[in-house]
């Protein structure tokens, strides 16, 4: 990538788009034909976007995955589902607002959805615990998955969390056990399970809802056992080396695909999902429908075995 940061680049694009909007307004106000100038500016903007985004490194993707305007789980649910109803509570302790679950319709398919939800402003971020679910969140997710299995409905999981909650309360209520229980129970689910990393796929907080038959990542999302800053703090005692850590961790989608950690990469709109959430949502919808069509003819036992074998085969190596 060039020395220009994502922030600097987005400022440059914003200036171009302001000029484009001014030209459009001028055409409306005066009737002057600005189509040629407009086309030239739009082409310049798109060429800059293509050039910049064709040279992103792992750390750039981490910044994009955390972008404050990036669509979250409920943004995609509202865009992809024709109708949906959210379900609340784990029937044991409380309702975790960082984990959203429910049932909805995508065209003629009824599916269960699970996902971590972040917040836009400080108040909502505190309400959603910054997307870090507590034990009751993972137990709520598993309750809805078992409900989907009972009624033979596919499950779609939207992964977007820096990590699971690590507060004293979460530890007291068994956050590790809750995640481990989800991993174990998801292995044996007898319905299609599709997991999509839409932003951050961080640590056990991600894998707690990502044991799936099909695992995909959005083009500029990240998936890692630890955030780059945490890795840098452990390895080099220096969180400022997060960029080097991101490269070493291979957190971007292309690296995850090469390593066999995920099955597919879903294209985002040019310039990132936040620039055109509708287009990205449509790509996700097409992927979900394709996976349901591919997985639905298989028996419950076949689905469970394929899922189990997929995850048991991670980390295999050959000694010469």
C-alpha positions in Angstrom: 0.0 0.0 0.0 1.1 3.6 -0.4 2.2 5.7 2.5 -1.3 7.4 2.5 -3.4 6.1 5.4 -7.0 5.0 5.0 -8.2 8.1 6.8 -6.3 10.4 4.5 -7.6 8.5 1.5 -11.2 8.7 2.6 -10.8 12.5 3.0 -9.6 12.7 -0.6 -12.6 10.6 -1.8 -15.0 12.7 0.3 -13.7 15.9 -1.4 -14.2 14.3 -4.8 -17.7 13.2 -3.9 -18.5 16.7 -2.6 -17.5 18.0 -6.1 -19.7 15.4 -7.7 -22.7 16.4 -5.5 -22.1 20.1 -6.3 -22.1 19.4 -10.1 -25.4 17.4 -9.7 -27.0 20.2 -7.8 -25.8 22.8 -10.4 -27.4 20.7 -13.2 -30.7 20.7 -11.3 -30.6 24.4 -10.4 -29.4 25.9 -13.7 -30.2 23.2 -16.3 -26.6 23.3 -17.4 -25.3 20.0 -18.9 -22.6 18.8 -16.5 -22.7 15.1 -17.6 -19.2 15.1 -19.1 -17.5 16.7 -16.1 -19.6 14.5 -13.8 -18.6 11.3 -15.6 -14.9 12.3 -15.5 -15.0 12.9 -11.7 -16.9 9.7 -11.0 -14.3 7.8 -13.1 -11.5 9.4 -11.2 -13.1 8.5 -7.9 -13.6 4.8 -8.9 -10.1 4.5 -10.3 -8.6 5.8 -7.1 -10.7 3.4 -5.1 -9.7 0.4 -7.2 -6.0 1.4 -7.0 -6.0 1.9 -3.3 -8.1 -1.1 -2.3 -6.0 -3.5 -4.6 -3.0 -2.9 -2.4 -4.3 -3.3 1.2 -2.3 -5.2 3.8 -3.5 -7.1 6.8 -3.5 -4.1 9.1 -5.5 -2.0 6.6 -8.1 -4.7 6.6 -8.2 -4.6 10.4 -8.9 -0.9 10.3 -11.7 -1.4 7.7 -13.2 -4.3 9.8 -13.5 -1.8 12.7 -14.7 1.1 10.6 -17.2 3.1 12.6 -19.6 3.2 9.6 -19.3 -0.5 8.8 -22.7 -2.3 8.7 -23.4 -4.5 11.8 -25.5 -7.6 12.2 -28.9 -5.9 12.5 -28.1 -3.7 9.5 -27.7 -6.9 7.4 -30.7 -8.6 9.0 -33.0 -5.7 8.2 -31.6 -5.6 4.6 -31.5 -9.3 3.8 -34.6 -10.6 5.6 -38.1 -9.9 4.2 -39.4 -10.1 7.8 -37.9 -11.2 11.1 -38.6 -11.5 14.8 -35.9 -11.2 17.5 -35.9 -13.7 20.3 -34.6 -12.7 23.8 -33.1 -14.3 26.9 -31.2 -17.5 27.7 -33.8 -18.8 30.1 -31.1 -19.0 32.8 -29.9 -15.6 33.7 -30.5 -12.6 31.4 -30.8 -11.2 27.9 -27.4 -10.3 26.5 -27.7 -7.3 24.2 -24.4 -8.0 22.5 -25.8 -11.2 21.0 -28.9 -10.9 18.8 -30.9 -13.9 17.7 -34.2 -14.6 15.9 -36.2 -16.2 13.1 -36.7 -14.6 9.7 -37.6 -15.1 6.1 -35.2 -14.8 3.1 -37.4 -15.0 0.1 -39.2 -18.4 0.6 -36.7 -19.7 3.1 -37.2 -19.5 6.9 -34.0 -19.4 8.8 -32.7 -18.7 12.3 -30.1 -16.0 12.7 -27.5 -15.4 15.3 -25.0 -12.5 15.5 -22.9 -10.2 17.6 -24.1 -6.5 17.6 -21.9 -3.5 18.1 -23.1 0.0 18.7 -22.8 3.3 16.7 -22.5 5.8 19.5 -21.1 5.6 23.1 -24.5 4.9 24.6 -25.4 2.1 22.2 -21.9 0.7 22.5 -22.2 0.4 26.2 -25.7 -1.1 25.8 -24.2 -3.7 23.4 -21.1 -4.1 25.5 -19.0 -3.2 22.4 -20.1 -6.5 20.7 -18.5 -8.7 23.4 -21.1 -11.3 24.5 -21.3 -12.7 28.0 -22.1 -16.3 28.9 -25.8 -15.6 28.7 -25.3 -14.4 25.1 -23.8 -17.7 24.0 -26.4 -19.7 25.8 -29.2 -17.6 24.2 -27.5 -18.3 20.8 -27.4 -22.0 21.5 -31.1 -22.0 22.7 -32.1 -20.5 19.3 -29.9 -23.0 17.4 -31.6 -25.9 19.1 -35.0 -24.3 18.3 -34.0 -24.1 14.7 -32.9 -27.7 14.7 -36.2 -28.8 16.3 -38.1 -27.2 13.4 -35.5 -28.2 10.7 -34.5 -24.6 9.8 -31.1 -23.6 8.6 -29.0 -21.4 10.8 -27.1 -18.2 9.7 -24.5 -16.7 12.1 -23.0 -13.2 11.6 -19.7 -13.0 13.4 -18.5 -9.5 14.5 -16.8 -9.3 17.9 -13.3 -8.2 19.2 -13.6 -11.1 21.7 -16.0 -12.5 24.3 -16.6 -10.5 27.5 -13.8 -11.0 30.0 -15.3 -9.2 33.1 -15.3 -10.8 36.5 -19.1 -11.4 36.2 -18.6 -13.2 32.9 -15.9 -15.4 34.4 -18.1 -16.1 37.4 -21.0 -17.2 35.2 -18.7 -19.5 33.1 -17.8 -17.7 29.8 -15.3 -20.4 28.9 -17.8 -23.2 29.5 -20.5 -21.4 27.5 -18.2 -21.0 24.5 -16.9 -24.6 24.8 -20.5 -25.9 25.1 -21.5 -24.0 22.0 -18.6 -25.4 20.0 -19.5 -28.9 21.2 -23.2 -28.6 20.5 -22.8 -26.9 17.1 -20.8 -29.9 16.0 -23.8 -32.2 16.3 -26.5 -29.9 14.9 -28.5 -31.7 12.2 -29.4 -28.7 10.1 -27.3 -26.5 7.7 -25.2 -24.0 9.6 -23.6 -21.0 7.7 -21.2 -18.5 9.4 -20.1 -15.2 7.9 -17.5 -13.0 9.5 -18.8 -9.5 8.7 -16.3 -7.4 10.7 -14.1 -8.7 13.5 -13.8 -12.4 14.1 -12.0 -12.3 17.4 -10.8 -15.2 19.5 -13.2 -17.6 21.2 -15.9 -15.0 21.0 -16.1 -15.6 17.3 -15.7 -19.4 17.2 -18.5 -19.7 19.8 -21.0 -19.1 16.9 -18.8 -20.0 13.9 -18.7 -23.9 13.9 -20.5 -24.1 10.6 -20.8 -26.2 7.4 -19.9 -23.2 5.4 -17.7 -20.4 6.8 -17.2 -17.2 4.8 -15.6 -13.8 5.4 -16.5 -10.5 3.9 -13.6 -9.2 1.7 -12.3 -6.7 4.3 -13.1 -8.5 7.5 -10.6 -10.2 9.8 -10.5 -13.5 11.7 -7.9 -14.3 14.3 -7.2 -16.1 17.6 -6.2 -12.7 19.2 -6.4 -9.0 18.2 -3.2 -7.7 16.6 -2.7 -5.3 19.5 -2.9 -8.1 22.1 -0.5 -10.3 20.1 2.0 -7.4 19.8 1.7 -6.8 23.6 2.5 -10.4 24.3 5.2 -11.1 21.7 7.0 -7.7 21.7 5.7 -6.1 24.9 4.7 -3.3 22.5 1.1 -2.8 21.4 2.4 -0.3 18.8 3.7 -3.2 16.7 0.1 -4.2 15.9 0.7 -3.8 12.2 3.5 -6.4 12.3 1.3 -8.7 14.4 -1.6 -8.4 11.9 0.7 -9.6 9.1 2.1 -12.5 11.2 -1.3 -13.6 12.3 -2.6 -13.7 8.7 -5.9 -12.2 9.8 -7.3 -11.1 6.4 -9.7 -13.1 4.3 -7.3 -14.2 1.5 -4.9 -15.6 4.1 -7.7 -17.4 5.9 -8.9 -18.9 2.6 -5.4 -20.1 1.7 -5.0 -21.7 5.2 -8.3 -23.5 4.8 -9.8 -21.7 7.8 -12.7 -20.5 5.7 -14.5 -21.7 2.6 -15.4 -18.6 0.7 -14.8 -14.8 0.5 -17.8 -12.6 -0.1 -17.2 -9.4 -2.2 -17.9 -6.1 -0.6 -18.9 -2.9 -2.4 -16.0 -0.9 -3.9 -14.3 0.9 -1.1 -15.6 -1.3 1.7 -19.0 -2.4 2.9 -19.7 1.0 4.6 -19.7 2.7 1.2 -22.6 0.7 -0.2 -24.3 -1.5 2.5 -27.1 -2.5 0.1 -24.8 -4.0 -2.5 -22.8 -5.9 0.2 -26.0 -7.1 1.8 -27.2 -8.4 -1.6 -23.9 -10.3 -2.0 -24.4 -11.9 1.4 -28.0 -12.8 0.6 -27.0 -14.6 -2.6 -24.3 -16.5 -0.7 -26.7 -17.6 2.0 -29.3 -18.8 -0.5 -26.6 -20.6 -2.5 -25.4 -22.4 0.6 -28.9 -23.4 1.7 -29.6 -24.8 -1.7 -26.3 -26.8 -1.6 -26.7 -28.1 2.0 -30.4 -28.7 2.3 -30.5 -32.0 0.3 -28.0 -33.6 2.8 -29.2 -35.6 5.8 -28.8 -34.4 9.4 -26.1 -37.0 10.1 -24.2 -36.0 6.9 -24.3 -32.3 7.9 -23.1 -33.0 11.4 -20.3 -35.3 10.2 -19.1 -32.9 7.6 -19.0 -30.1 10.1 -17.2 -32.2 12.7 -14.6 -33.4 10.2 -14.0 -29.9 8.9 -13.0 -28.6 12.3 -11.1 -31.7 13.4 -8.9 -31.5 10.4 -7.7 -28.0 11.2 -4.0 -27.8 12.0 -3.0 -31.1 10.3 0.6 -31.3 9.3 3.0 -33.8 7.7 6.5 -34.7 8.9 9.1 -35.6 6.3 
